[in-house]
Amino acid sequence: MFWLHLWDQVTPVGEVMAILAQTVVDGKARTVGLSNVPAWYAIAASMLADRHGWAAPVALQLEYSLLERTAEIEHVPAAQHCGMSLVPWSRWPTVSSPASTRRQ
């Protein structure tokens, strides 16, 4: 799978999807996925892929944890509508050891 890990907020979605689709045509990737993109972007990417016969994104990766649940508002319904799998990621909690908090 070839992941688009971060949308630069400048390049049009059609241009991005054309390049991702070409990686599949060239045999450099079997599928493509989107990570950390807005829900509207994922839907637009899926619709453009369908319209042009390109490889559609098969997965949507986003931050999702017990503390970060905003994905449920737009991303989960968007992924369901477009037939994408959800791949959650979460930040590792920052834990300090007792030795590092001790004052000297």
Buried (B, 14 or more C-beta within 10 A) or exposed (E): EBBBEEBEEEEEBBEBBBBBBEBBEEEEBEBBBBBBBBBEBBBBBBBBBEEEEBBBBBBBBBBBEEEBEEBEEBBBEBBEEBEBEBBEEEEEEEEEEEEEEEEE
